[in-house]
Amino acid sequence: MSNPVIADNKPAKVTLEKGKKYVFCACGRSANQPFCDGSHSGTGITPKPFVAEEDGHAFLCQCKHTGDAPYCDGTHAQFDKDQVGTEGPG
């Protein structure tokens, strides 16, 4: 299993619809960040399906190291811009 790629060192602000199912990219390789596009194939990393609990904006993790996936918990602050696009620490 590989480590996730740091897609960005800031969260993505998205608009979610209550009751709608989304699939969060956990590998960092998706071209459709922060959502899965199937790029995880062969990585051993599994995307995280979730259902929005309310309508409105949410901040979803793009560093892929949050402890509250798919939501940002501020972990991205430990990554520099030069680490974006690389595999993060194990």
HTML snippet that shows the backbone in 3Dmol.js (N, CA, C, O; Angstrom):
<script src="https://3Dmol.org/build/3Dmol-min.js"></script>
<div id="view" style="width:600px;height:400px;position:relative"></div>
<script>
const pdb = `
ATOM      1  N   MET A   1       0.845  -1.186   0.000  1.00  0.00           N
ATOM      2  CA  MET A   1       0.000   0.000   0.000  1.00  0.00           C
ATOM      3  C   MET A   1       0.883   1.239   0.000  1.00  0.00           C
ATOM      4  O   MET A   1       1.868   1.310   0.734  1.00  0.00           O
ATOM      5  N   SER A   2       0.525   2.208  -0.824  1.00  0.00           N
ATOM      6  CA  SER A   2       1.286   3.447  -0.891  1.00  0.00           C
ATOM      7  C   SER A   2       0.651   4.496   0.017  1.00  0.00           C
ATOM      8  O   SER A   2      -0.475   4.334   0.487  1.00  0.00           O
ATOM      9  N   ASN A   3       1.388   5.561   0.250  1.00  0.00           N
ATOM     10  CA  ASN A   3       0.854   6.679   1.023  1.00  0.00           C
ATOM     11  C   ASN A   3       0.046   7.567   0.088  1.00  0.00           C
ATOM     12  O   ASN A   3       0.306   7.592  -1.115  1.00  0.00           O
ATOM     13  N   PRO A   4      -0.939   8.303   0.626  1.00  0.00           N
ATOM     14  CA  PRO A   4      -1.702   9.207  -0.237  1.00  0.00           C
ATOM     15  C   PRO A   4      -0.843  10.372  -0.725  1.00  0.00           C
ATOM     16  O   PRO A   4       0.080  10.818  -0.042  1.00  0.00           O
ATOM     17  N   VAL A   5      -1.168  10.842  -1.907  1.00  0.00           N
ATOM     18  CA  VAL A   5      -0.534  12.026  -2.468  1.00  0.00           C
ATOM     19  C   VAL A   5      -1.195  13.251  -1.848  1.00  0.00           C
ATOM     20  O   VAL A   5      -2.416  13.290  -1.696  1.00  0.00           O
ATOM     21  N   ILE A   6      -0.408  14.231  -1.496  1.00  0.00           N
ATOM     22  CA  ILE A   6      -0.943  15.490  -0.973  1.00  0.00           C
ATOM     23  C   ILE A   6      -1.453  16.279  -2.177  1.00  0.00           C
ATOM     24  O   ILE A   6      -0.669  16.867  -2.923  1.00  0.00           O
ATOM     25  N   ALA A   7      -2.769  16.285  -2.359  1.00  0.00           N
ATOM     26  CA  ALA A   7      -3.358  16.959  -3.517  1.00  0.00           C
ATOM     27  C   ALA A   7      -3.239  18.474  -3.398  1.00  0.00           C
ATOM     28  O   ALA A   7      -3.080  19.167  -4.403  1.00  0.00           O
ATOM     29  N   ASP A   8      -3.315  18.989  -2.172  1.00  0.00           N
ATOM     30  CA  ASP A   8      -3.160  20.418  -1.927  1.00  0.00           C
ATOM     31  C   ASP A   8      -2.916  20.626  -0.439  1.00  0.00           C
ATOM     32  O   ASP A   8      -3.240  19.757   0.370  1.00  0.00           O
ATOM     33  N   ASN A   9      -2.352  21.764  -0.075  1.00  0.00           N
ATOM     34  CA  ASN A   9      -2.103  22.031   1.346  1.00  0.00           C
ATOM     35  C   ASN A   9      -3.131  23.021   1.904  1.00  0.00           C
ATOM     36  O   ASN A   9      -2.850  23.793   2.821  1.00  0.00           O
ATOM     37  N   LYS A  10      -4.322  22.969   1.320  1.00  0.00           N
ATOM     38  CA  LYS A  10      -5.472  23.709   1.842  1.00  0.00           C
ATOM     39  C   LYS A  10      -6.732  22.905   1.497  1.00  0.00           C
ATOM     40  O   LYS A  10      -6.735  22.138   0.535  1.00  0.00           O
ATOM     41  N   PRO A  11      -7.801  23.082   2.284  1.00  0.00           N
ATOM     42  CA  PRO A  11      -9.022  22.329   2.003  1.00  0.00           C
ATOM     43  C   PRO A  11      -9.759  22.862   0.781  1.00  0.00           C
ATOM     44  O   PRO A  11      -9.506  23.973   0.314  1.00  0.00           O
ATOM     45  N   ALA A  12     -10.676  22.044   0.276  1.00  0.00           N
ATOM     46  CA  ALA A  12     -11.534  22.463  -0.830  1.00  0.00           C
ATOM     47  C   ALA A  12     -12.895  22.850  -0.270  1.00  0.00           C
ATOM     48  O   ALA A  12     -13.522  22.063   0.439  1.00  0.00           O
ATOM     49  N   LYS A  13     -13.352  24.050  -0.582  1.00  0.00           N
ATOM     50  CA  LYS A  13     -14.693  24.480  -0.179  1.00  0.00           C
ATOM     51  C   LYS A  13     -15.663  23.983  -1.242  1.00  0.00           C
ATOM     52  O   LYS A  13     -15.568  24.347  -2.414  1.00  0.00           O
ATOM     53  N   VAL A  14     -16.600  23.140  -0.805  1.00  0.00           N
ATOM     54  CA  VAL A  14     -17.576  22.560  -1.728  1.00  0.00           C
ATOM     55  C   VAL A  14     -18.984  22.809  -1.200  1.00  0.00           C
ATOM     56  O   VAL A  14     -19.174  23.074  -0.013  1.00  0.00           O
ATOM     57  N   THR A  15     -19.961  22.724  -2.087  1.00  0.00           N
ATOM     58  CA  THR A  15     -21.357  22.819  -1.702  1.00  0.00           C
ATOM     59  C   THR A  15     -21.949  21.417  -1.754  1.00  0.00           C
ATOM     60  O   THR A  15     -21.909  20.753  -2.789  1.00  0.00           O
ATOM     61  N   LEU A  16     -22.499  20.974  -0.625  1.00  0.00           N
ATOM     62  CA  LEU A  16     -23.083  19.640  -0.532  1.00  0.00           C
ATOM     63  C   LEU A  16     -24.603  19.734  -0.412  1.00  0.00           C
ATOM     64  O   LEU A  16     -25.145  20.728   0.071  1.00  0.00           O
ATOM     65  N   GLU A  17     -25.278  18.671  -0.867  1.00  0.00           N
ATOM     66  CA  GLU A  17     -26.730  18.597  -0.772  1.00  0.00           C
ATOM     67  C   GLU A  17     -27.101  17.539   0.250  1.00  0.00           C
ATOM     68  O   GLU A  17     -26.646  16.399   0.158  1.00  0.00           O
ATOM     69  N   LYS A  18     -27.921  17.905   1.220  1.00  0.00           N
ATOM     70  CA  LYS A  18     -28.344  16.996   2.279  1.00  0.00           C
ATOM     71  C   LYS A  18     -28.918  15.708   1.682  1.00  0.00           C
ATOM     72  O   LYS A  18     -29.761  15.745   0.785  1.00  0.00           O
ATOM     73  N   GLY A  19     -28.443  14.565   2.201  1.00  0.00           N
ATOM     74  CA  GLY A  19     -28.931  13.264   1.770  1.00  0.00           C
ATOM     75  C   GLY A  19     -28.253  12.710   0.526  1.00  0.00           C
ATOM     76  O   GLY A  19     -28.464  11.547   0.184  1.00  0.00           O
ATOM     77  N   LYS A  20     -27.445  13.512  -0.158  1.00  0.00           N
ATOM     78  CA  LYS A  20     -26.763  13.055  -1.373  1.00  0.00           C
ATOM     79  C   LYS A  20     -25.489  12.315  -1.005  1.00  0.00           C
ATOM     80  O   LYS A  20     -24.763  12.715  -0.095  1.00  0.00           O
ATOM     81  N   LYS A  21     -25.226  11.223  -1.730  1.00  0.00           N
ATOM     82  CA  LYS A  21     -24.015  10.431  -1.499  1.00  0.00           C
ATOM     83  C   LYS A  21     -22.874  10.986  -2.348  1.00  0.00           C
ATOM     84  O   LYS A  21     -23.047  11.295  -3.527  1.00  0.00           O
ATOM     85  N   TYR A  22     -21.706  11.104  -1.722  1.00  0.00           N
ATOM     86  CA  TYR A  22     -20.483  11.558  -2.383  1.00  0.00           C
ATOM     87  C   TYR A  22     -19.398  10.521  -2.122  1.00  0.00           C
ATOM     88  O   TYR A  22     -19.495   9.734  -1.180  1.00  0.00           O
ATOM     89  N   VAL A  23     -18.375  10.523  -2.952  1.00  0.00           N
ATOM     90  CA  VAL A  23     -17.247   9.619  -2.744  1.00  0.00           C
ATOM     91  C   VAL A  23     -15.976  10.464  -2.694  1.00  0.00           C
ATOM     92  O   VAL A  23     -15.540  11.029  -3.697  1.00  0.00           O
ATOM     93  N   PHE A  24     -15.396  10.531  -1.492  1.00  0.00           N
ATOM     94  CA  PHE A  24     -14.209  11.326  -1.213  1.00  0.00           C
ATOM     95  C   PHE A  24     -12.954  10.595  -1.678  1.00  0.00           C
ATOM     96  O   PHE A  24     -12.783   9.409  -1.397  1.00  0.00           O
ATOM     97  N   CYS A  25     -12.083  11.295  -2.382  1.00  0.00           N
ATOM     98  CA  CYS A  25     -10.790  10.752  -2.797  1.00  0.00           C
ATOM     99  C   CYS A  25      -9.862  10.679  -1.591  1.00  0.00           C
ATOM    100  O   CYS A  25      -9.560  11.699  -0.972  1.00  0.00           O
ATOM    101  N   ALA A  26      -9.416   9.484  -1.260  1.00  0.00           N
ATOM    102  CA  ALA A  26      -8.503   9.297  -0.131  1.00  0.00           C
ATOM    103  C   ALA A  26      -7.056   9.127  -0.582  1.00  0.00           C
ATOM    104  O   ALA A  26      -6.139   9.186   0.238  1.00  0.00           O
ATOM    105  N   CYS A  27      -6.846   8.914  -1.886  1.00  0.00           N
ATOM    106  CA  CYS A  27      -5.491   8.647  -2.379  1.00  0.00           C
ATOM    107  C   CYS A  27      -4.759   9.909  -2.824  1.00  0.00           C
ATOM    108  O   CYS A  27      -3.529   9.925  -2.872  1.00  0.00           O
ATOM    109  N   GLY A  28      -5.505  10.969  -3.149  1.00  0.00           N
ATOM    110  CA  GLY A  28      -4.901  12.219  -3.605  1.00  0.00           C
ATOM    111  C   GLY A  28      -4.578  12.248  -5.080  1.00  0.00           C
ATOM    112  O   GLY A  28      -4.032  13.238  -5.568  1.00  0.00           O
ATOM    113  N   ARG A  29      -4.898  11.192  -5.805  1.00  0.00           N
ATOM    114  CA  ARG A  29      -4.543  11.105  -7.227  1.00  0.00           C
ATOM    115  C   ARG A  29      -5.659  11.550  -8.179  1.00  0.00           C
ATOM    116  O   ARG A  29      -5.411  11.720  -9.373  1.00  0.00           O
ATOM    117  N   SER A  30      -6.865  11.738  -7.678  1.00  0.00           N
ATOM    118  CA  SER A  30      -8.003  12.099  -8.517  1.00  0.00           C
ATOM    119  C   SER A  30      -7.800  13.456  -9.187  1.00  0.00           C
ATOM    120  O   SER A  30      -7.283  14.391  -8.575  1.00  0.00           O
ATOM    121  N   ALA A  31      -8.204  13.551 -10.429  1.00  0.00           N
ATOM    122  CA  ALA A  31      -8.189  14.831 -11.136  1.00  0.00           C
ATOM    123  C   ALA A  31      -9.438  15.642 -10.793  1.00  0.00           C
ATOM    124  O   ALA A  31      -9.571  16.792 -11.211  1.00  0.00           O
ATOM    125  N   ASN A  32     -10.348  15.040 -10.033  1.00  0.00           N
ATOM    126  CA  ASN A  32     -11.615  15.663  -9.659  1.00  0.00           C
ATOM    127  C   ASN A  32     -11.651  15.962  -8.158  1.00  0.00           C
ATOM    128  O   ASN A  32     -12.678  15.753  -7.512  1.00  0.00           O
ATOM    129  N   GLN A  33     -10.543  16.446  -7.603  1.00  0.00           N
ATOM    130  CA  GLN A  33     -10.436  16.709  -6.164  1.00  0.00           C
ATOM    131  C   GLN A  33     -11.558  17.595  -5.665  1.00  0.00           C
ATOM    132  O   GLN A  33     -11.944  18.540  -6.354  1.00  0.00           O
ATOM    133  N   PRO A  34     -12.084  17.323  -4.506  1.00  0.00           N
ATOM    134  CA  PRO A  34     -11.682  16.307  -3.534  1.00  0.00           C
ATOM    135  C   PRO A  34     -12.437  14.987  -3.682  1.00  0.00           C
ATOM    136  O   PRO A  34     -12.442  14.158  -2.773  1.00  0.00           O
ATOM    137  N   PHE A  35     -13.076  14.805  -4.842  1.00  0.00           N
ATOM    138  CA  PHE A  35     -13.885  13.617  -5.066  1.00  0.00           C
ATOM    139  C   PHE A  35     -13.143  12.571  -5.893  1.00  0.00           C
ATOM    140  O   PHE A  35     -12.223  12.894  -6.645  1.00  0.00           O
ATOM    141  N   CYS A  36     -13.552  11.325  -5.744  1.00  0.00           N
ATOM    142  CA  CYS A  36     -12.905  10.189  -6.407  1.00  0.00           C
ATOM    143  C   CYS A  36     -13.230  10.141  -7.898  1.00  0.00           C
ATOM    144  O   CYS A  36     -14.363  10.399  -8.304  1.00  0.00           O
ATOM    145  N   ASP A  37     -12.226   9.810  -8.707  1.00  0.00           N
ATOM    146  CA  ASP A  37     -12.440   9.564 -10.137  1.00  0.00           C
ATOM    147  C   ASP A  37     -11.923   8.186 -10.548  1.00  0.00           C
ATOM    148  O   ASP A  37     -11.835   7.882 -11.737  1.00  0.00           O
ATOM    149  N   GLY A  38     -11.577   7.344  -9.548  1.00  0.00           N
ATOM    150  CA  GLY A  38     -11.093   5.995  -9.829  1.00  0.00           C
ATOM    151  C   GLY A  38      -9.588   5.877  -9.927  1.00  0.00           C
ATOM    152  O   GLY A  38      -9.078   4.783 -10.169  1.00  0.00           O
ATOM    153  N   SER A  39      -8.860   6.968  -9.746  1.00  0.00           N
ATOM    154  CA  SER A  39      -7.400   6.958  -9.879  1.00  0.00           C
ATOM    155  C   SER A  39      -6.696   6.147  -8.799  1.00  0.00           C
ATOM    156  O   SER A  39      -5.496   5.895  -8.906  1.00  0.00           O
ATOM    157  N   HIS A  40      -7.416   5.735  -7.768  1.00  0.00           N
ATOM    158  CA  HIS A  40      -6.826   4.956  -6.676  1.00  0.00           C
ATOM    159  C   HIS A  40      -6.534   3.513  -7.081  1.00  0.00           C
ATOM    160  O   HIS A  40      -5.858   2.798  -6.341  1.00  0.00           O
ATOM    161  N   SER A  41      -7.016   3.077  -8.212  1.00  0.00           N
ATOM    162  CA  SER A  41      -6.845   1.693  -8.642  1.00  0.00           C
ATOM    163  C   SER A  41      -5.379   1.263  -8.562  1.00  0.00           C
ATOM    164  O   SER A  41      -4.500   1.898  -9.144  1.00  0.00           O
ATOM    165  N   GLY A  42      -5.135   0.187  -7.840  1.00  0.00           N
ATOM    166  CA  GLY A  42      -3.786  -0.349  -7.706  1.00  0.00           C
ATOM    167  C   GLY A  42      -2.968   0.250  -6.577  1.00  0.00           C
ATOM    168  O   GLY A  42      -1.832  -0.171  -6.359  1.00  0.00           O
ATOM    169  N   THR A  43      -3.511   1.219  -5.853  1.00  0.00           N
ATOM    170  CA  THR A  43      -2.754   1.868  -4.786  1.00  0.00           C
ATOM    171  C   THR A  43      -2.940   1.199  -3.434  1.00  0.00           C
ATOM    172  O   THR A  43      -2.122   1.382  -2.533  1.00  0.00           O
ATOM    173  N   GLY A  44      -4.016   0.422  -3.284  1.00  0.00           N
ATOM    174  CA  GLY A  44      -4.339  -0.154  -1.985  1.00  0.00           C
ATOM    175  C   GLY A  44      -5.074   0.828  -1.091  1.00  0.00           C
ATOM    176  O   GLY A  44      -5.379   0.512   0.059  1.00  0.00           O
ATOM    177  N   ILE A  45      -5.359   2.014  -1.606  1.00  0.00           N
ATOM    178  CA  ILE A  45      -6.087   3.044  -0.860  1.00  0.00           C
ATOM    179  C   ILE A  45      -7.524   3.054  -1.366  1.00  0.00           C
ATOM    180  O   ILE A  45      -7.763   3.054  -2.573  1.00  0.00           O
ATOM    181  N   THR A  46      -8.476   3.063  -0.442  1.00  0.00           N
ATOM    182  CA  THR A  46      -9.889   2.999  -0.788  1.00  0.00           C
ATOM    183  C   THR A  46     -10.554   4.353  -0.584  1.00  0.00           C
ATOM    184  O   THR A  46     -10.338   4.995   0.444  1.00  0.00           O
ATOM    185  N   PRO A  47     -11.365   4.801  -1.551  1.00  0.00           N
ATOM    186  CA  PRO A  47     -12.082   6.061  -1.367  1.00  0.00           C
ATOM    187  C   PRO A  47     -13.094   5.933  -0.229  1.00  0.00           C
ATOM    188  O   PRO A  47     -13.431   4.828   0.196  1.00  0.00           O
ATOM    189  N   LYS A  48     -13.571   7.077   0.256  1.00  0.00           N
ATOM    190  CA  LYS A  48     -14.494   7.089   1.398  1.00  0.00           C
ATOM    191  C   LYS A  48     -15.856   7.637   0.962  1.00  0.00           C
ATOM    192  O   LYS A  48     -16.002   8.841   0.751  1.00  0.00           O
ATOM    193  N   PRO A  49     -16.853   6.753   0.828  1.00  0.00           N
ATOM    194  CA  PRO A  49     -18.198   7.250   0.534  1.00  0.00           C
ATOM    195  C   PRO A  49     -18.787   7.927   1.784  1.00  0.00           C
ATOM    196  O   PRO A  49     -18.526   7.499   2.908  1.00  0.00           O
ATOM    197  N   PHE A  50     -19.575   8.978   1.576  1.00  0.00           N
ATOM    198  CA  PHE A  50     -20.265   9.625   2.682  1.00  0.00           C
ATOM    199  C   PHE A  50     -21.539  10.287   2.169  1.00  0.00           C
ATOM    200  O   PHE A  50     -21.670  10.587   0.982  1.00  0.00           O
ATOM    201  N   VAL A  51     -22.469  10.506   3.085  1.00  0.00           N
ATOM    202  CA  VAL A  51     -23.730  11.173   2.767  1.00  0.00           C
ATOM    203  C   VAL A  51     -23.736  12.509   3.505  1.00  0.00           C
ATOM    204  O   VAL A  51     -23.477  12.571   4.706  1.00  0.00           O
ATOM    205  N   ALA A  52     -24.034  13.567   2.773  1.00  0.00           N
ATOM    206  CA  ALA A  52     -24.074  14.902   3.380  1.00  0.00           C
ATOM    207  C   ALA A  52     -25.206  14.974   4.397  1.00  0.00           C
ATOM    208  O   ALA A  52     -26.341  14.589   4.115  1.00  0.00           O
ATOM    209  N   GLU A  53     -24.877  15.470   5.572  1.00  0.00           N
ATOM    210  CA  GLU A  53     -25.857  15.570   6.647  1.00  0.00           C
ATOM    211  C   GLU A  53     -26.691  16.841   6.567  1.00  0.00           C
ATOM    212  O   GLU A  53     -27.746  16.936   7.194  1.00  0.00           O
ATOM    213  N   GLU A  54     -26.219  17.822   5.794  1.00  0.00           N
ATOM    214  CA  GLU A  54     -26.972  19.071   5.647  1.00  0.00           C
ATOM    215  C   GLU A  54     -26.592  19.748   4.338  1.00  0.00           C
ATOM    216  O   GLU A  54     -25.538  19.471   3.765  1.00  0.00           O
ATOM    217  N   ASP A  55     -27.455  20.633   3.873  1.00  0.00           N
ATOM    218  CA  ASP A  55     -27.172  21.457   2.700  1.00  0.00           C
ATOM    219  C   ASP A  55     -26.175  22.537   3.086  1.00  0.00           C
ATOM    220  O   ASP A  55     -26.211  23.051   4.204  1.00  0.00           O
ATOM    221  N   GLY A  56     -25.303  22.875   2.179  1.00  0.00           N
ATOM    222  CA  GLY A  56     -24.418  24.007   2.415  1.00  0.00           C
ATOM    223  C   GLY A  56     -22.970  23.711   2.111  1.00  0.00           C
ATOM    224  O   GLY A  56     -22.620  22.685   1.528  1.00  0.00           O
ATOM    225  N   HIS A  57     -22.139  24.653   2.530  1.00  0.00           N
ATOM    226  CA  HIS A  57     -20.709  24.564   2.268  1.00  0.00           C
ATOM    227  C   HIS A  57     -20.030  23.658   3.290  1.00  0.00           C
ATOM    228  O   HIS A  57     -20.432  23.583   4.451  1.00  0.00           O
ATOM    229  N   ALA A  58     -18.996  22.978   2.824  1.00  0.00           N
ATOM    230  CA  ALA A  58     -18.152  22.163   3.701  1.00  0.00           C
ATOM    231  C   ALA A  58     -16.726  22.300   3.194  1.00  0.00           C
ATOM    232  O   ALA A  58     -16.493  22.575   2.017  1.00  0.00           O
ATOM    233  N   PHE A  59     -15.784  22.107   4.094  1.00  0.00           N
ATOM    234  CA  PHE A  59     -14.370  22.135   3.723  1.00  0.00           C
ATOM    235  C   PHE A  59     -13.843  20.708   3.780  1.00  0.00           C
ATOM    236  O   PHE A  59     -13.724  20.118   4.853  1.00  0.00           O
ATOM    237  N   LEU A  60     -13.529  20.163   2.607  1.00  0.00           N
ATOM    238  CA  LEU A  60     -13.061  18.787   2.511  1.00  0.00           C
ATOM    239  C   LEU A  60     -11.543  18.752   2.387  1.00  0.00           C
ATOM    240  O   LEU A  60     -10.933  19.604   1.741  1.00  0.00           O
ATOM    241  N   CYS A  61     -10.961  17.763   3.011  1.00  0.00           N
ATOM    242  CA  CYS A  61      -9.512  17.601   3.073  1.00  0.00           C
ATOM    243  C   CYS A  61      -8.922  17.348   1.690  1.00  0.00           C
ATOM    244  O   CYS A  61      -9.459  16.568   0.904  1.00  0.00           O
ATOM    245  N   GLN A  62      -7.823  18.012   1.411  1.00  0.00           N
ATOM    246  CA  GLN A  62      -7.072  17.732   0.186  1.00  0.00           C
ATOM    247  C   GLN A  62      -5.648  17.273   0.478  1.00  0.00           C
ATOM    248  O   GLN A  62      -4.938  16.843  -0.432  1.00  0.00           O
ATOM    249  N   CYS A  63      -5.221  17.360   1.745  1.00  0.00           N
ATOM    250  CA  CYS A  63      -3.888  16.845   2.074  1.00  0.00           C
ATOM    251  C   CYS A  63      -3.942  15.331   2.291  1.00  0.00           C
ATOM    252  O   CYS A  63      -2.913  14.656   2.263  1.00  0.00           O
ATOM    253  N   LYS A  64      -5.156  14.804   2.509  1.00  0.00           N
ATOM    254  CA  LYS A  64      -5.424  13.367   2.659  1.00  0.00           C
ATOM    255  C   LYS A  64      -4.862  12.777   3.943  1.00  0.00           C
ATOM    256  O   LYS A  64      -4.679  11.564   4.038  1.00  0.00           O
ATOM    257  N   HIS A  65      -4.589  13.616   4.927  1.00  0.00           N
ATOM    258  CA  HIS A  65      -4.054  13.154   6.206  1.00  0.00           C
ATOM    259  C   HIS A  65      -4.932  13.557   7.389  1.00  0.00           C
ATOM    260  O   HIS A  65      -4.526  13.401   8.540  1.00  0.00           O
ATOM    261  N   THR A  66      -6.126  14.071   7.118  1.00  0.00           N
ATOM    262  CA  THR A  66      -7.042  14.466   8.180  1.00  0.00           C
ATOM    263  C   THR A  66      -7.431  13.273   9.054  1.00  0.00           C
ATOM    264  O   THR A  66      -7.435  12.132   8.593  1.00  0.00           O
ATOM    265  N   GLY A  67      -7.749  13.540  10.284  1.00  0.00           N
ATOM    266  CA  GLY A  67      -8.256  12.504  11.167  1.00  0.00           C
ATOM    267  C   GLY A  67      -9.771  12.431  11.140  1.00  0.00           C
ATOM    268  O   GLY A  67     -10.371  11.618  11.845  1.00  0.00           O
ATOM    269  N   ASP A  68     -10.403  13.291  10.314  1.00  0.00           N
ATOM    270  CA  ASP A  68     -11.862  13.394  10.260  1.00  0.00           C
ATOM    271  C   ASP A  68     -12.369  13.312   8.823  1.00  0.00           C
ATOM    272  O   ASP A  68     -13.270  14.060   8.443  1.00  0.00           O
ATOM    273  N   ALA A  69     -11.800  12.416   8.026  1.00  0.00           N
ATOM    274  CA  ALA A  69     -12.166  12.307   6.604  1.00  0.00           C
ATOM    275  C   ALA A  69     -13.667  12.130   6.441  1.00  0.00           C
ATOM    276  O   ALA A  69     -14.286  11.358   7.172  1.00  0.00           O
ATOM    277  N   PRO A  70     -14.252  12.839   5.488  1.00  0.00           N
ATOM    278  CA  PRO A  70     -13.621  13.621   4.432  1.00  0.00           C
ATOM    279  C   PRO A  70     -13.352  15.078   4.803  1.00  0.00           C
ATOM    280  O   PRO A  70     -12.846  15.844   3.984  1.00  0.00           O
ATOM    281  N   TYR A  71     -13.685  15.458   6.020  1.00  0.00           N
ATOM    282  CA  TYR A  71     -13.617  16.867   6.412  1.00  0.00           C
ATOM    283  C   TYR A  71     -12.220  17.285   6.857  1.00  0.00           C
ATOM    284  O   TYR A  71     -11.469  16.492   7.426  1.00  0.00           O
ATOM    285  N   CYS A  72     -11.892  18.528   6.591  1.00  0.00           N
ATOM    286  CA  CYS A  72     -10.613  19.101   6.989  1.00  0.00           C
ATOM    287  C   CYS A  72     -10.561  19.270   8.507  1.00  0.00           C
ATOM    288  O   CYS A  72     -11.522  19.740   9.116  1.00  0.00           O
ATOM    289  N   ASP A  73      -9.443  18.888   9.113  1.00  0.00           N
ATOM    290  CA  ASP A  73      -9.242  19.110  10.549  1.00  0.00           C
ATOM    291  C   ASP A  73      -8.025  19.987  10.824  1.00  0.00           C
ATOM    292  O   ASP A  73      -7.587  20.106  11.968  1.00  0.00           O
ATOM    293  N   GLY A  74      -7.479  20.603   9.771  1.00  0.00           N
ATOM    294  CA  GLY A  74      -6.336  21.502   9.929  1.00  0.00           C
ATOM    295  C   GLY A  74      -4.975  20.841   9.773  1.00  0.00           C
ATOM    296  O   GLY A  74      -3.950  21.517   9.856  1.00  0.00           O
ATOM    297  N   THR A  75      -4.949  19.535   9.549  1.00  0.00           N
ATOM    298  CA  THR A  75      -3.686  18.809   9.408  1.00  0.00           C
ATOM    299  C   THR A  75      -2.836  19.366   8.268  1.00  0.00           C
ATOM    300  O   THR A  75      -1.609  19.286   8.321  1.00  0.00           O
ATOM    301  N   HIS A  76      -3.467  19.926   7.245  1.00  0.00           N
ATOM    302  CA  HIS A  76      -2.741  20.459   6.086  1.00  0.00           C
ATOM    303  C   HIS A  76      -1.701  21.510   6.467  1.00  0.00           C
ATOM    304  O   HIS A  76      -0.759  21.743   5.709  1.00  0.00           O
ATOM    305  N   ALA A  77      -1.852  22.140   7.614  1.00  0.00           N
ATOM    306  CA  ALA A  77      -0.926  23.195   8.039  1.00  0.00           C
ATOM    307  C   ALA A  77       0.504  22.687   8.199  1.00  0.00           C
ATOM    308  O   ALA A  77       1.446  23.479   8.182  1.00  0.00           O
ATOM    309  N   GLN A  78       0.676  21.373   8.354  1.00  0.00           N
ATOM    310  CA  GLN A  78       2.020  20.821   8.516  1.00  0.00           C
ATOM    311  C   GLN A  78       2.739  20.598   7.181  1.00  0.00           C
ATOM    312  O   GLN A  78       3.927  20.277   7.158  1.00  0.00           O
ATOM    313  N   PHE A  79       2.017  20.768   6.077  1.00  0.00           N
ATOM    314  CA  PHE A  79       2.617  20.524   4.766  1.00  0.00           C
ATOM    315  C   PHE A  79       2.916  21.835   4.053  1.00  0.00           C
ATOM    316  O   PHE A  79       2.089  22.747   4.029  1.00  0.00           O
ATOM    317  N   ASP A  80       4.113  21.916   3.471  1.00  0.00           N
ATOM    318  CA  ASP A  80       4.507  23.075   2.691  1.00  0.00           C
ATOM    319  C   ASP A  80       4.015  22.927   1.258  1.00  0.00           C
ATOM    320  O   ASP A  80       3.714  21.824   0.804  1.00  0.00           O
ATOM    321  N   LYS A  81       3.938  24.047   0.556  1.00  0.00           N
ATOM    322  CA  LYS A  81       3.490  24.030  -0.836  1.00  0.00           C
ATOM    323  C   LYS A  81       4.366  23.118  -1.698  1.00  0.00           C
ATOM    324  O   LYS A  81       3.880  22.528  -2.663  1.00  0.00           O
ATOM    325  N   ASP A  82       5.650  23.000  -1.358  1.00  0.00           N
ATOM    326  CA  ASP A  82       6.532  22.148  -2.167  1.00  0.00           C
ATOM    327  C   ASP A  82       6.261  20.660  -1.961  1.00  0.00           C
ATOM    328  O   ASP A  82       6.801  19.833  -2.697  1.00  0.00           O
ATOM    329  N   GLN A  83       5.437  20.301  -0.976  1.00  0.00           N
ATOM    330  CA  GLN A  83       5.076  18.899  -0.762  1.00  0.00           C
ATOM    331  C   GLN A  83       3.820  18.497  -1.551  1.00  0.00           C
ATOM    332  O   GLN A  83       3.513  17.310  -1.659  1.00  0.00           O
ATOM    333  N   VAL A  84       3.095  19.481  -2.103  1.00  0.00           N
ATOM    334  CA  VAL A  84       1.920  19.189  -2.883  1.00  0.00           C
ATOM    335  C   VAL A  84       2.317  18.355  -4.107  1.00  0.00           C
ATOM    336  O   VAL A  84       3.272  18.677  -4.814  1.00  0.00           O
ATOM    337  N   GLY A  85       1.562  17.282  -4.337  1.00  0.00           N
ATOM    338  CA  GLY A  85       1.856  16.394  -5.462  1.00  0.00           C
ATOM    339  C   GLY A  85       2.806  15.263  -5.109  1.00  0.00           C
ATOM    340  O   GLY A  85       3.130  14.436  -5.962  1.00  0.00           O
ATOM    341  N   THR A  86       3.257  15.218  -3.859  1.00  0.00           N
ATOM    342  CA  THR A  86       4.144  14.141  -3.424  1.00  0.00           C
ATOM    343  C   THR A  86       3.417  13.243  -2.445  1.00  0.00           C
ATOM    344  O   THR A  86       2.387  13.624  -1.890  1.00  0.00           O
ATOM    345  N   GLU A  87       3.950  12.057  -2.234  1.00  0.00           N
ATOM    346  CA  GLU A  87       3.391  11.174  -1.217  1.00  0.00           C
ATOM    347  C   GLU A  87       3.789  11.709   0.137  1.00  0.00           C
ATOM    348  O   GLU A  87       4.957  12.006   0.387  1.00  0.00           O
ATOM    349  N   GLY A  88       2.821  11.826   0.995  1.00  0.00           N
ATOM    350  CA  GLY A  88       3.076  12.337   2.336  1.00  0.00           C
ATOM    351  C   GLY A  88       3.731  11.288   3.217  1.00  0.00           C
ATOM    352  O   GLY A  88       3.972  10.160   2.788  1.00  0.00           O
ATOM    353  N   PRO A  89       4.010  11.667   4.434  1.00  0.00           N
ATOM    354  CA  PRO A  89       4.609  10.720   5.385  1.00  0.00           C
ATOM    355  C   PRO A  89       3.647   9.600   5.707  1.00  0.00           C
ATOM    356  O   PRO A  89       2.432   9.796   5.684  1.00  0.00           O
ATOM    357  N   GLY A  90       4.175   8.424   6.007  1.00  0.00           N
ATOM    358  CA  GLY A  90       3.374   7.241   6.322  1.00  0.00           C
ATOM    359  C   GLY A  90       2.665   7.421   7.575  1.00  0.00           C
ATOM    360  O   GLY A  90       1.936   6.528   8.007  1.00  0.00           O
TER     361      GLY A  90
END
`;
const viewer = $3Dmol.createViewer("view");
viewer.addModel(pdb, "pdb");
viewer.setStyle({}, {cartoon: {color: "spectrum"}});
viewer.zoomTo();
viewer.render();
</script>
